[in-house]
Amino acid sequence: MRQLIAGNWKMNGKLAEVAGYAQAVRAATLHADLLICPPFTLIDRFAAALAGSGIALGAQDCHANPHGAHTGDTSAAMLAEAGARYIIIGHSERRLDHGETNAIVAGKTAAVIAAGLTPIVCVGETEAQRDAGEAETVVRQQLAHSLPEGFAGVIAYEPVWAIGTGRTPTEEDVAAMHAAIRAALVEKLGETGKGLLILYGGSVKPGNAASLLALPEVGGALVGGASLKAEDLLAIAEAAPRG
Ligand code: PGA
């Protein structure tokens, strides 16, 4: 199975950057699937710039309802219309900044699936939780309550303390957590759980990508800071093992 290398631009990026970035990623020959998740304002422009390239587009959040009186929110169907095929749900920055609980994440994830898109559901422990030896329990709890019935999509394991810090867990810790996530997915979803991609996210860079992406049960990466430069995201995709 090809790995998925997903770039999460967060609240960064301007219209003027789209053409150059799209041109750079279009020019590459890749053996991993590439996904760009820019802010909402750039999705439509990116969709035009990447048309026919096979490079997918995604969004970073959506509302749980398809439409209605929700000032400032955007639905999965609207994002699909703009060109998104994936939506990141429950990123730790959303859980923290916007008080998104597992129940809210489950509702949004169900909405993404109902709109015919693929959710990327984020889970991960804080540093205090890891230090207390609770990392696996926390992540299992998040999975148990963040995934709606009949879930089909992608999971991203992102230790909160590794996001944007330049720090990553040891290879053993990543492998152990991915194995635990796989076991939880199979427990909850049966056969479907065996085939879902589990991404690692948190300070993935060109320099550490090869060793992280080679670990068992790692199916790709969710890349924040390093995705803002096309050459860095492409270098990470280059480092993915051939599936
Ligand atoms: P980072 O962010 O690569 O900048 O650590 C990852 C993420 O938050 O998805």
Residues whose N, C-alpha, C, O or C-beta is under 5 A from the ligand:
A	BS01	PGA	N8 A162 I163 G164 T165 G201 G202 S203 V204 L222 V223 G224 G225 A226
